[in-house]
Amino acid sequence: MAFVDGFNLYHAIDDLDINPKTHRPLHQKQHLKWLDLHSLASAFVPPSREEVVAVHYFSAFATWLPDAYQRHLDYVRALESTGTHVVMGNFKKKYRQCNQCNTRWVGHEEKESDVNLALYLLDMAYQDAYDKAFLITADTDLVPAIKMVRQRFPQKEVIALIPKSRFQNAMELRQACNSASRIEEQHLERNLFPATISLPDGATIIRPAKYQPPKQHT
């Protein structure tokens, strides 16, 4: 069973898209966000002996950003078409201030996703719904929940699947789990949704324009 920290994975993909010299976005790898999470998790299990029985995706909608909100809606529909269980938190307004110029503005802070993930990880363990849990994240806030699962259910395994851009800095998370594997860029490339997804009711999900793969130069 896979538990996916949506924003942690989203921003880890952004990390891959930064020019290491200028530290500016290259806008060449946004297509990797059109990611089939069930297919990705399945890439880390031996198909002859194990199967991914469920994927739980935790995130929140940035409703004040219309374009991003619509892309996220499309992505959630794509995930649900594969049976992925989507659990949405929310954003709360947070007033911020520049210490140098005293300028104030309203920011947004994502809430509930890590708590929801931790609760599901523990609850599903008590339901005996999994033998192994994949955590697709680099968030060390989940360490207490991981330790509790391993203490209460020593026969179960908790395995971190960490994007390569954050693997080295996730030592505490890696140490809390039974084991950890690195999600390489090739894992993302090989497990993307198609450009068009046809639903049983006849509806169609179209890949957002921002997630179109870059054109190959010949």
N, CA, C and O of each residue as an XYZ file, in Angstrom:
872
protein
N       0.854     -1.176      0.000
C       0.000      0.000      0.000
C       0.895      1.233      0.000
O       1.848      1.316      0.776
N       0.587      2.189     -0.871
C       1.418      3.383     -0.990
C       0.700      4.599     -0.410
O      -0.508      4.767     -0.580
N       1.461      5.433      0.269
C       0.963      6.664      0.871
C       1.805      7.800      0.308
O       3.014      7.851      0.531
N       1.168      8.710     -0.419
C       1.901      9.698     -1.202
C       1.668     11.113     -0.663
O       0.533     11.584     -0.596
N       2.736     11.764     -0.290
C       2.701     13.159      0.123
C       2.753     14.000     -1.154
O       3.825     14.227     -1.714
N       1.587     14.458     -1.606
C       1.471     15.079     -2.914
C       2.367     16.288     -3.122
O       3.068     16.370     -4.131
N       2.356     17.229     -2.184
C       3.148     18.438     -2.379
C       4.638     18.169     -2.231
O       5.446     18.804     -2.909
N       5.014     17.247     -1.364
C       6.423     16.920     -1.230
C       6.964     16.360     -2.541
O       8.062     16.713     -2.970
N       6.184     15.484     -3.172
C       6.587     14.923     -4.457
C       6.575     15.994     -5.544
O       7.487     16.045     -6.369
N       5.566     16.840     -5.554
C       5.435     17.911     -6.549
C       6.664     18.824     -6.525
O       7.237     19.135     -7.569
N       7.057     19.243     -5.333
C       8.190     20.153     -5.226
C       9.524     19.442     -5.448
O      10.498     20.065     -5.871
N       9.570     18.153     -5.167
C      10.778     17.390     -5.481
C      10.998     17.331     -6.988
O      12.139     17.352     -7.451
N       9.911     17.256     -7.756
C      10.038     17.296     -9.217
C      10.498     18.679     -9.661
O      11.290     18.802    -10.596
N      10.003     19.724     -8.992
C      10.507     21.066     -9.286
C      12.012     21.150     -9.042
O      12.723     21.828     -9.784
N      12.497     20.469     -8.016
C      13.937     20.474     -7.726
C      14.742     19.950     -8.915
O      15.846     20.421     -9.186
N      14.170     18.964     -9.623
C      14.863     18.388    -10.782
C      14.946     19.376    -11.935
O      15.768     19.221    -12.838
N      14.090     20.392    -11.902
C      13.925     21.313    -13.023
C      14.655     22.632    -12.806
O      14.333     23.635    -13.443
N      15.641     22.632    -11.906
C      16.390     23.842    -11.593
C      17.778     23.767    -12.219
O      18.458     22.746    -12.115
N      18.192     24.842    -12.863
C      19.542     24.925    -13.411
C      20.530     25.013    -12.249
O      20.462     25.959    -11.464
N      21.450     24.045    -12.119
C      22.356     24.044    -10.971
C      23.315     25.231    -10.935
O      23.870     25.547     -9.882
N      23.513     25.889    -12.079
C      24.426     27.031    -12.125
C      23.719     28.345    -11.799
O      24.227     29.164    -11.033
N      22.549     28.531    -12.388
C      21.827     29.790    -12.182
C      20.785     29.703    -11.078
O      20.310     30.721    -10.576
N      20.429     28.452    -10.697
C      19.396     28.206     -9.678
C      18.036     28.753    -10.113
O      17.208     29.134     -9.286
N      17.827     28.783    -11.424
C      16.546     29.224    -11.953
C      15.842     28.053    -12.635
O      16.494     27.118    -13.100
N      14.499     28.107    -12.695
C      13.759     27.007    -13.334
C      14.103     26.875    -14.814
O      14.271     27.871    -15.518
N      14.205     25.635    -15.270
C      14.466     25.362    -16.674
C      13.169     25.131    -17.461
O      13.142     25.277    -18.683
N      12.108     24.772    -16.753
C      10.803     24.493    -17.369
C      10.911     23.387    -18.417
O      10.288     23.464    -19.476
N      11.700     22.364    -18.117
C      11.892     21.252    -19.038
C      11.348     19.925    -18.507
O      11.284     18.944    -19.247
N      10.954     19.887    -17.218
C      10.561     18.614    -16.628
C       9.207     18.663    -15.929
O       8.885     17.801    -15.111
N       8.420     19.683    -16.261
C       7.096     19.786    -15.657
C       6.195     18.628    -16.051
O       5.250     18.304    -15.331
N       6.479     18.000    -17.189
C       5.659     16.862    -17.640
C       5.732     15.687    -16.681
O       4.858     14.820    -16.691
N       6.780     15.651    -15.840
C       6.929     14.549    -14.889
C       5.881     14.601    -13.778
O       5.727     13.642    -13.022
N       5.170     15.707    -13.681
C       4.110     15.827    -12.674
C       2.825     15.109    -13.096
O       1.934     14.901    -12.272
N       2.725     14.729    -14.377
C       1.558     13.982    -14.871
C       1.818     12.505    -14.606
O       1.913     11.698    -15.531
N       1.929     12.168    -13.322
C       2.509     10.903    -12.869
C       1.444      9.928    -12.382
O       0.615     10.267    -11.538
N       1.477      8.734    -12.914
C       0.586      7.658    -12.493
C       1.177      7.025    -11.237
O       2.129      6.249    -11.317
N       0.619      7.354    -10.094
C       1.202      6.933     -8.820
C       1.085      5.431     -8.589
O       1.977      4.826     -7.995
N       0.001      4.828     -9.050
C      -0.140      3.382     -8.893
C       0.925      2.663     -9.716
O       1.527      1.692     -9.257
N       1.147      3.142    -10.916
C       2.180      2.554    -11.769
C       3.566      2.765    -11.169
O       4.404      1.864    -11.201
N       3.807      3.957    -10.621
C       5.102      4.240     -9.990
C       5.360      3.309     -8.810
O       6.439      2.726     -8.705
N       4.378      3.166     -7.924
C       4.556      2.289     -6.767
C       4.775      0.847     -7.200
O       5.576      0.130     -6.602
N       4.067      0.424     -8.234
C       4.200     -0.953     -8.725
C       5.591     -1.234     -9.276
O       6.028     -2.384     -9.315
N       6.291     -0.175     -9.704
C       7.643     -0.354    -10.235
C       8.631     -0.787     -9.159
O       9.740     -1.217     -9.474
N       8.238     -0.679     -7.893
C       9.132     -1.021     -6.791
C       8.764     -2.345     -6.118
O       9.282     -2.651     -5.044
N       7.887     -3.126     -6.729
C       7.543     -4.437     -6.168
C       7.816     -5.514     -7.204
O       7.636     -5.283     -8.400
N       8.253     -6.699     -6.755
C       8.406     -7.822     -7.686
C       7.030     -8.353     -8.067
O       6.340     -8.890     -7.200
N       6.600     -8.232     -9.313
C       5.220     -8.549     -9.696
C       4.838    -10.010     -9.487
O       3.654    -10.315     -9.349
N       5.797    -10.907     -9.459
C       5.468    -12.326     -9.283
C       5.146    -12.661     -7.832
O       4.567    -13.712     -7.558
N       5.515    -11.775     -6.891
C       5.343    -12.098     -5.472
C       4.509    -11.089     -4.689
O       3.964    -11.423     -3.637
N       4.404     -9.870     -5.186
C       3.719     -8.826     -4.433
C       2.871     -7.977     -5.375
O       3.088     -7.966     -6.586
N       1.905     -7.270     -4.799
C       1.109     -6.332     -5.592
C       0.773     -5.116     -4.741
O       0.687     -5.194     -3.516
N       0.587     -4.007     -5.413
C       0.142     -2.785     -4.751
C      -1.381     -2.852     -4.654
O      -2.068     -2.817     -5.675
N      -1.910     -2.946     -3.442
C      -3.355     -3.124     -3.267
C      -4.101     -1.794     -3.177
O      -5.312     -1.751     -3.390
N      -3.390     -0.707     -2.863
C      -4.052      0.601     -2.772
C      -3.004      1.699     -2.773
O      -1.867      1.508     -2.344
N      -3.425      2.857     -3.269
C      -2.593      4.056     -3.228
C      -3.431      5.177     -2.622
O      -4.564      5.412     -3.041
N      -2.870      5.858     -1.643
C      -3.542      6.984     -0.994
C      -2.724      8.244     -1.272
O      -1.522      8.292     -1.008
N      -3.389      9.250     -1.805
C      -2.731     10.498     -2.214
C      -3.227     11.632     -1.334
O      -4.433     11.835     -1.200
N      -2.302     12.374     -0.734
C      -2.646     13.437      0.221
C      -2.157     14.783     -0.313
O      -0.973     14.952     -0.606
N      -3.079     15.738     -0.434
C      -2.712     17.036     -0.980
C      -3.776     18.053     -0.587
O      -4.589     17.811      0.306
N      -3.756     19.208     -1.277
C      -4.758     20.259     -1.053
C      -4.829     21.116     -2.303
O      -3.854     21.220     -3.047
N      -5.977     21.727     -2.535
C      -6.176     22.552     -3.719
C      -5.813     24.012     -3.428
O      -6.275     24.591     -2.445
N      -4.986     24.595     -4.289
C      -4.674     26.023     -4.205
C      -5.761     26.787     -4.983
O      -5.550     27.196     -6.124
N      -6.894     26.964     -4.361
C      -8.076     27.481     -5.060
C      -7.927     28.934     -5.505
O      -8.668     29.374     -6.384
N      -6.996     29.691     -4.928
C      -6.809     31.086     -5.304
C      -5.931     31.244     -6.560
O      -5.725     32.361     -7.035
N      -5.422     30.135     -7.091
C      -4.627     30.146     -8.322
C      -5.391     29.364     -9.380
O      -5.257     28.143     -9.449
N      -6.185     30.031    -10.204
C      -7.117     29.332    -11.104
C      -6.460     28.300    -12.015
O      -6.967     27.185    -12.132
N      -5.351     28.637    -12.660
C      -4.718     27.695    -13.586
C      -4.181     26.472    -12.857
O      -4.397     25.337    -13.283
N      -3.478     26.714    -11.753
C      -2.924     25.600    -10.980
C      -4.045     24.740    -10.393
O      -3.941     23.514    -10.346
N      -5.107     25.395     -9.951
C      -6.256     24.674     -9.398
C      -6.868     23.749    -10.437
O      -7.191     22.601    -10.132
N      -7.033     24.245    -11.680
C      -7.618     23.420    -12.731
C      -6.706     22.250    -13.082
O      -7.189     21.134    -13.280
N      -5.398     22.483    -13.163
C      -4.463     21.379    -13.438
C      -4.545     20.325    -12.348
O      -4.511     19.124    -12.618
N      -4.655     20.794    -11.112
C      -4.713     19.854     -9.985
C      -6.013     19.050    -10.030
O      -6.015     17.850     -9.753
N      -7.105     19.709    -10.375
C      -8.380     19.002    -10.528
C      -8.267     17.909    -11.590
O      -8.727     16.785    -11.389
N      -7.648     18.253    -12.724
C      -7.474     17.275    -13.795
C      -6.606     16.108    -13.320
O      -6.875     14.948    -13.633
N      -5.567     16.435    -12.564
C      -4.669     15.383    -12.084
C      -5.377     14.460    -11.091
O      -5.202     13.243    -11.140
N      -6.163     15.030    -10.206
C      -6.908     14.213     -9.240
C      -7.872     13.287     -9.962
O      -8.008     12.123     -9.585
N      -8.544     13.789    -10.999
C      -9.441     12.930    -11.783
C      -8.663     11.788    -12.440
O      -9.143     10.657    -12.502
N      -7.461     12.094    -12.928
C      -6.624     11.052    -13.530
C      -6.237     10.005    -12.489
O      -6.287      8.806    -12.762
N      -5.857     10.450    -11.315
C      -5.513      9.509    -10.242
C      -6.704      8.631     -9.873
O      -6.565      7.417     -9.727
N      -7.860      9.241     -9.725
C      -9.045      8.481     -9.330
C      -9.443      7.466    -10.400
O     -10.072      6.452    -10.097
N      -9.073      7.743    -11.657
C      -9.405      6.798    -12.729
C      -8.649      5.482    -12.579
O      -9.055      4.471    -13.152
N      -7.554      5.480    -11.813
C      -6.778      4.263    -11.575
C      -7.113      3.629    -10.223
O      -6.502      2.635     -9.829
N      -8.091      4.211     -9.515
C      -8.462      3.681     -8.210
C      -7.730      4.306     -7.047
O      -7.930      3.896     -5.903
N      -6.883      5.293     -7.308
C      -6.175      5.972     -6.220
C      -7.170      6.697     -5.319
O      -8.081      7.376     -5.792
N      -6.976      6.537     -4.022
C      -7.833      7.189     -3.029
C      -7.242      8.559     -2.715
O      -6.101      8.654     -2.264
N      -8.005      9.612     -2.949
C      -7.529     10.979     -2.776
C      -8.069     11.556     -1.473
O      -9.273     11.519     -1.218
N      -7.164     12.090     -0.651
C      -7.539     12.710      0.620
C      -7.016     14.151      0.602
O      -5.806     14.378      0.600
N      -7.931     15.113      0.590
C      -7.531     16.509      0.454
C      -7.585     17.243      1.786
O      -8.559     17.147      2.532
N      -6.515     17.977      2.064
C      -6.483     18.895      3.190
C      -6.926     20.266      2.710
O      -7.814     20.378      1.864
N      -6.304     21.317      3.254
C      -6.670     22.660      2.817
C      -5.518     23.622      3.041
O      -4.528     23.290      3.693
N      -5.659     24.809      2.495
C      -4.712     25.893      2.741
C      -5.363     26.901      3.677
O      -6.568     27.144      3.612
N      -4.549     27.478      4.541
C      -5.030     28.561      5.391
C      -4.204     29.808      5.124
O      -3.000     29.733      4.878
N      -4.867     30.952      5.176
C      -4.165     32.214      4.984
C      -3.198     32.464      6.141
O      -3.497     32.175      7.300
N      -2.043     33.003      5.797
C      -1.049     33.331      6.813
C      -0.436     34.679      6.467
O       0.128     34.861      5.389
N      -0.555     35.616      7.391
C      -0.040     36.951      7.145
C       1.473     36.963      7.354
O       1.983     36.476      8.363
N       2.182     37.538      6.367
C       3.639     37.558      6.403
C       4.119     39.008      6.312
O       3.406     39.900      5.854
N       5.366     39.202      6.772
C       5.921     40.559      6.777
C       7.412     40.496      6.511
O       8.112     39.638      7.049
N       7.901     41.417      5.670
C       9.325     41.527      5.390
C       9.997     42.259      6.550
O       9.578     43.357      6.917
N      11.024     41.664      7.120
C      11.708     42.278      8.261
C      12.525     43.505      7.871
O      12.870     44.321      8.725
N      12.835     43.638      6.577
C      13.654     44.767      6.141
C      12.824     45.985      5.744
O      13.145     47.116      6.108
N      11.739     45.733      4.982
C      10.947     46.878      4.498
C       9.570     46.974      5.163
O       8.816     47.915      4.915
N       9.256     45.995      6.004
C       7.977     45.957      6.730
C       6.759     45.779      5.831
O       5.626     45.974      6.271
N       6.989     45.410      4.577
C       5.863     45.118      3.693
C       5.116     43.896      4.197
O       5.730     42.906      4.595
N       3.796     43.963      4.180
C       2.972     42.850      4.636
C       2.170     42.301      3.469
O       1.762     43.047      2.578
N       1.948     40.999      3.479
C       1.133     40.369      2.451
C       0.503     39.104      3.018
O       0.880     38.622      4.086
N      -0.457     38.584      2.279
C      -1.151     37.369      2.709
C      -0.573     36.182      1.950
O      -0.611     36.154      0.720
N      -0.053     35.230      2.654
C       0.432     33.990      2.070
C      -0.525     32.860      2.384
O      -1.566     33.067      3.008
N      -0.170     31.676      1.953
C      -0.997     30.490      2.218
C      -0.109     29.359      2.709
O       1.004     29.163      2.220
N      -0.611     28.633      3.668
C       0.144     27.532      4.251
C      -0.706     26.259      4.175
O      -1.849     26.234      4.633
N      -0.141     25.227      3.602
C      -0.874     23.963      3.438
C      -0.996     23.258      4.787
O      -0.031     23.158      5.545
N      -2.200     22.773      5.066
C      -2.489     22.137      6.351
C      -3.094     20.747      6.136
O      -3.743     20.493      5.122
N      -2.876     19.870      7.086
C      -3.562     18.583      7.263
C      -2.945     17.418      6.489
O      -3.106     16.271      6.906
N      -2.246     17.668      5.378
C      -1.814     16.539      4.552
C      -0.912     15.572      5.299
O      -1.126     14.361      5.244
N       0.105     16.093      6.005
C       1.016     15.189      6.703
C       0.319     14.484      7.868
O       0.617     13.329      8.172
N      -0.614     15.193      8.516
C      -1.370     14.568      9.608
C      -2.286     13.482      9.049
O      -2.380     12.391      9.612
N      -2.960     13.784      7.941
C      -3.822     12.784      7.316
C      -3.027     11.546      6.914
O      -3.460     10.417      7.144
N      -1.865     11.768      6.315
C      -1.033     10.637      5.891
C      -0.640      9.785      7.088
O      -0.737      8.558      7.039
N      -0.196     10.428      8.163
C       0.210      9.695      9.360
C      -0.951      8.889      9.943
O      -0.771      7.747     10.364
N      -2.144      9.491      9.963
C      -3.316      8.795     10.494
C      -3.677      7.578      9.649
O      -3.980      6.511     10.182
N      -3.643      7.744      8.322
C      -3.965      6.633      7.431
C      -2.928      5.515      7.556
O      -3.281      4.336      7.560
N      -1.668      5.881      7.657
C      -0.607      4.882      7.797
C      -0.849      4.020      9.038
O      -0.716      2.797      8.990
N      -1.200      4.664     10.137
C      -1.424      3.936     11.386
C      -2.754      3.179     11.354
O      -2.821      2.022     11.767
N      -3.808      3.833     10.862
C      -5.125      3.199     10.821
C      -5.120      1.956      9.937
O      -5.685      0.929     10.312
N      -4.497      2.036      8.782
C      -4.447      0.890      7.879
C      -3.614     -0.243      8.453
O      -3.863     -1.412      8.158
N      -2.633      0.095      9.265
C      -1.864     -0.947      9.946
C      -2.751     -1.681     10.954
O      -2.699     -2.907     11.046
N      -3.560     -0.940     11.707
C      -4.472     -1.564     12.666
C      -5.540     -2.397     11.959
O      -6.015     -3.392     12.508
N      -5.917     -1.999     10.753
C      -6.878     -2.786      9.984
C      -6.218     -3.978      9.295
O      -6.894     -4.785      8.657
N      -4.913     -4.083      9.425
C      -4.139     -5.133      8.747
C      -4.372     -5.091      7.242
O      -4.516     -6.127      6.594
N      -4.407     -3.864      6.690
C      -4.693     -3.676      5.274
C      -3.449     -3.810      4.398
O      -3.558     -3.899      3.175
N      -2.280     -3.823      5.012
C      -1.046     -3.970      4.238
C      -0.013     -4.771      5.023
O      -0.039     -4.834      6.253
N       0.892     -5.377      4.271
C       2.081     -6.010      4.851
C       3.279     -5.070      4.776
O       4.125     -5.028      5.669
N       3.320     -4.311      3.668
C       4.381     -3.326      3.481
C       3.740     -1.993      3.103
O       2.768     -1.949      2.348
N       4.293     -0.924      3.632
C       3.819      0.420      3.296
C       4.929      1.181      2.603
O       6.050      1.274      3.103
N       4.599      1.723      1.446
C       5.499      2.652      0.758
C       5.124      4.071      1.176
O       3.955      4.451      1.103
N       6.097      4.845      1.609
C       5.889      6.265      1.873
C       6.626      7.047      0.797
O       7.857      7.049      0.759
N       5.885      7.704     -0.067
C       6.494      8.505     -1.125
C       6.547      9.941     -0.632
O       5.602     10.713     -0.795
N       7.683     10.279     -0.023
C       7.865     11.579      0.617
C       9.310     11.687      1.092
O      10.056     10.708      1.100
N       9.686     12.903      1.489
C      10.956     13.104      2.182
C      10.720     13.853      3.491
O      11.658     14.387      4.083
N       9.483     13.891      3.933
C       9.075     14.691      5.088
C       9.381     13.966      6.396
O       8.823     12.904      6.673
N      10.264     14.543      7.187
C      10.642     13.921      8.460
C       9.570     14.078      9.526
O       9.667     13.451     10.581
N       8.540     14.903      9.284
C       7.449     15.027     10.256
C       6.718     13.702     10.452
O       6.001     13.528     11.437
N       6.897     12.767      9.519
C       6.211     11.479      9.606
C       6.959     10.466     10.469
O       6.462      9.365     10.705
N       8.136     10.829     10.934
C       8.956      9.875     11.694
C       8.231      9.312     12.919
O       8.290      8.099     13.124
N       7.543     10.123     13.755
C       6.842      9.546     14.911
C       5.807      8.501     14.520
O       5.695      7.469     15.181
N       5.047      8.751     13.455
C       4.040      7.778     13.018
C       4.700      6.502     12.534
O       4.207      5.406     12.800
N       5.805      6.635     11.829
C       6.535      5.455     11.351
C       7.022      4.623     12.525
O       6.881      3.401     12.525
N       7.591      5.275     13.513
C       8.101      4.562     14.690
C       6.976      3.840     15.429
O       7.164      2.730     15.926
N       5.810      4.473     15.497
C       4.689      3.832     16.185
C       4.215      2.592     15.441
O       3.946      1.557     16.051
N       4.115      2.704     14.102
C       3.710      1.539     13.313
C       4.701      0.401     13.515
O       4.295     -0.743     13.715
N       5.977      0.697     13.465
C       6.991     -0.358     13.590
C       7.013     -0.944     14.999
O       7.321     -2.122     15.179
N       6.686     -0.124     15.997
C       6.637     -0.628     17.366
C       5.411     -1.517     17.586
O       5.515     -2.579     18.198
N       4.258     -1.085     17.090
C       3.022     -1.830     17.296
C       2.934     -3.062     16.388
O       2.339     -4.074     16.758
N       3.529     -2.963     15.203
C       3.406     -4.031     14.204
C       4.790     -4.379     13.647
O       5.088     -4.071     12.494
N       5.626     -5.012     14.454
C       7.002     -5.287     14.021
C       7.094     -6.191     12.795
O       8.132     -6.237     12.136
N       6.007     -6.915     12.484
C       6.038     -7.795     11.309
C       5.808     -7.036     10.012
O       6.047     -7.569      8.928
N       5.347     -5.797     10.117
C       5.104     -4.999      8.910
C       6.355     -4.198      8.555
O       7.184     -3.895      9.413
N       6.467     -3.866      7.274
C       7.598     -3.071      6.805
C       7.118     -1.704      6.334
O       6.087     -1.580      5.674
N       7.878     -0.698      6.685
C       7.633      0.657      6.197
C       8.847      1.057      5.364
O       9.972      1.091      5.862
N       8.608      1.355      4.113
C       9.684      1.602      3.154
C       9.507      3.000      2.571
O       8.449      3.332      2.036
N      10.542      3.806      2.679
C      10.500      5.149      2.109
C      10.931      5.105      0.645
O      11.971      4.536      0.314
N      10.131      5.704     -0.222
C      10.505      5.919     -1.616
C      10.697      7.422     -1.771
O       9.731      8.184     -1.760
N      11.938      7.838     -1.914
C      12.286      9.252     -1.817
C      12.832      9.761     -3.151
O      13.758      9.164     -3.702
N      12.278     10.846     -3.675
C      12.844     11.417     -4.904
C      14.324     11.700     -4.750
O      14.772     12.123     -3.685
N      15.079     11.470     -5.800
C      16.536     11.529     -5.698
C      17.037     12.895     -5.259
O      18.077     12.983     -4.607
N      16.322     13.962     -5.600
C      16.768     15.306     -5.240
C      16.729     15.553     -3.733
O      17.353     16.494     -3.242
N      15.997     14.710     -2.997
C      15.848     14.914     -1.549
C      16.350     13.725     -0.731
O      16.217     13.698      0.493
N      16.922     12.756     -1.415
C      17.303     11.518     -0.740
C      18.374     11.754      0.319
O      18.250     11.260      1.440
N      19.412     12.493     -0.015
C      20.535     12.684      0.911
C      20.120     13.428      2.175
O      20.639     13.155      3.257
N      19.191     14.362      2.041
C      18.782     15.175      3.191
C      17.665     14.550      4.012
O      17.182     15.154      4.970
N      17.253     13.346      3.642
C      16.152     12.677      4.354
C      16.678     11.552      5.245
O      16.028     10.516      5.382
N      17.830     11.747      5.840
C      18.457     10.691      6.623
C      17.590     10.245      7.796
O      17.483      9.047      8.059
N      16.970     11.188      8.505
C      16.141     10.824      9.653
C      14.968      9.946      9.229
O      14.632      8.975      9.908
N      14.354     10.289      8.117
C      13.246      9.484      7.592
C      13.736      8.106      7.192
O      13.093      7.105      7.509
N      14.851      8.039      6.508
C      15.412      6.764      6.057
C      15.749      5.863      7.229
O      15.532      4.653      7.168
N      16.277      6.442      8.289
C      16.641      5.657      9.476
C      15.414      5.148     10.229
O      15.472      4.099     10.870
N      14.302      5.885     10.154
C      13.089      5.467     10.859
C      12.410      4.297     10.162
O      11.714      3.510     10.803
N      12.610      4.179      8.846
C      11.955      3.123      8.075
C      12.779      1.839      8.075
O      13.955      1.845      8.437
N      12.152      0.747      7.666
C      12.881     -0.510      7.505
C      13.935     -0.407      6.414
O      15.025     -0.969      6.526
N      13.591      0.323      5.355
C      14.522      0.523      4.255
C      14.064      1.726      3.445
O      12.989      2.274      3.688
N      14.881      2.133      2.487
C      14.547      3.271      1.641
C      15.119      3.053      0.251
O      16.195      2.477      0.091
N      14.393      3.517     -0.742
C      14.851      3.456     -2.127
C      14.736      4.846     -2.739
O      13.926      5.671     -2.316
N      15.548      5.071     -3.720
C      15.584      6.358     -4.395
C      14.677      6.313     -5.634
O      14.774      5.392     -6.444
N      13.808      7.299     -5.773
C      13.018      7.448     -6.990
C      13.863      8.230     -7.993
O      14.075      9.433     -7.838
N      14.334      7.547     -9.002
C      15.154      8.184    -10.020
C      14.263      8.867    -11.059
O      13.065      8.598    -11.147
N      14.861      9.732    -11.821
C      14.106     10.429    -12.857
C      13.517      9.451    -13.869
O      12.435      9.688    -14.407
N      14.223      8.360    -14.127
C      13.710      7.369    -15.075
C      12.443      6.697    -14.566
O      11.592      6.295    -15.359
N      12.309      6.572    -13.239
C      11.074      6.019    -12.678
C       9.893      6.925    -13.014
O       8.800      6.445    -13.317
N      10.117      8.221    -12.959
C       9.053      9.164    -13.279
C       8.717      9.113    -14.765
O       7.547      9.057    -15.145
N       9.743      9.134    -15.590
C       9.537      9.124    -17.044
C       8.766      7.893    -17.514
O       7.957      7.977    -18.438
N       9.016      6.764    -16.882
C       8.420      5.502    -17.332
C       7.008      5.279    -16.811
O       6.347      4.324    -17.219
N       6.537      6.136    -15.922
C       5.242      5.882    -15.275
C       4.328      7.102    -15.324
O       3.694      7.464    -14.333
N       4.274      7.720    -16.485
C       3.399      8.866    -16.690
C       2.041      8.425    -17.244
O       1.926      7.388    -17.898
N       1.035      9.224    -16.971
C      -0.261      9.009    -17.606
C      -0.151      9.323    -19.096
O       0.706     10.109    -19.500
N      -1.009      8.718    -19.914
C      -1.042      9.084    -21.332
C      -1.616     10.485    -21.518
O      -2.152     11.078    -20.582
N      -1.499     11.002    -22.727
C      -2.000     12.342    -23.023
C      -3.513     12.428    -22.855
O      -4.038     13.474    -22.474
N      -4.220     11.329    -23.140
C      -5.673     11.288    -23.024
C      -6.091     10.067    -22.215
O      -5.619      8.957    -22.463
N      -6.963     10.275    -21.264
C      -7.474      9.182    -20.434
C      -8.978      9.098    -20.653
O      -9.700     10.064    -20.405
N      -9.448      7.957    -21.113
C     -10.881      7.748    -21.350
C     -11.506      7.075    -20.136
O     -11.017      6.044    -19.674
N     -12.571      7.648    -19.624
C     -13.256      7.119    -18.451
C     -14.418      6.222    -18.877
O     -14.934      6.360    -19.986
N     -14.832      5.300    -17.996
C     -15.933      4.382    -18.345
C     -17.235      5.082    -18.723
O     -18.030      4.541    -19.491
N     -17.458      6.292    -18.184
C     -18.708      6.998    -18.484
C     -18.645      7.774    -19.804
O     -19.581      8.491    -20.157
N     -17.539      7.622    -20.522
C     -17.403      8.314    -21.796
C     -16.670      9.636    -21.714
O     -16.316     10.213    -22.742
N     -16.436     10.129    -20.501
C     -15.706     11.387    -20.339
C     -14.222     11.177    -20.648
O     -13.721     10.053    -20.641
N     -13.547     12.266    -20.914
C     -12.131     12.215    -21.265
C     -11.349     13.220    -20.431
O     -11.793     14.348    -20.218
N     -10.188     12.800    -19.964
C      -9.276     13.694    -19.257
C      -8.107     13.987    -20.196
O      -7.448     13.072    -20.691
N      -7.863     15.263    -20.430
C      -6.794     15.682    -21.324
C      -5.613     16.196    -20.498
O      -5.792     16.991    -19.576
N      -4.437     15.749    -20.827
C      -3.243     16.220    -20.129
C      -3.120     17.743    -20.248
O      -3.183     18.272    -21.357
N      -2.947     18.457    -19.132
C      -2.806     19.916    -19.196
C      -1.634     20.331    -20.076
O      -0.620     19.637    -20.148
N      -1.783     21.461    -20.738
C      -0.748     21.926    -21.666
C       0.605     22.096    -20.973
O       1.645     21.847    -21.583
N       0.603     22.518    -19.706
C       1.864     22.730    -18.995
C       2.621     21.427    -18.775
O       3.833     21.436    -18.558
N       1.902     20.301    -18.831
C       2.527     18.996    -18.600
C       2.860     18.261    -19.896
O       3.156     17.067    -19.876
N       2.813     18.980    -21.033
C       3.219     18.361    -22.289
C       4.720     18.094    -22.247
O       5.479     18.979    -21.850
N       5.173     16.910    -22.640
C       6.618     16.628    -22.670
C       7.322     17.579    -23.632
O       6.743     17.992    -24.636
N       8.570     17.924    -23.326
C       9.305     18.808    -24.245
C       9.540     18.108    -25.577
O       9.692     16.888    -25.637
N       9.566     18.901    -26.640
C       9.797     18.335    -27.963
C      11.239     17.842    -28.094
O      12.178     18.504    -27.651
N      11.395     16.681    -28.704
C      12.721     16.120    -28.908
C      13.345     16.739    -30.157
O      12.738     16.754    -31.228
N      14.557     17.245    -30.003
C      15.254     17.834    -31.142
C      16.010     16.744    -31.897
O      16.654     15.891    -31.287
N      15.931     16.774    -33.197
C      16.624     15.782    -34.024
C      17.769     16.435    -34.781
O      18.474     15.762    -35.534
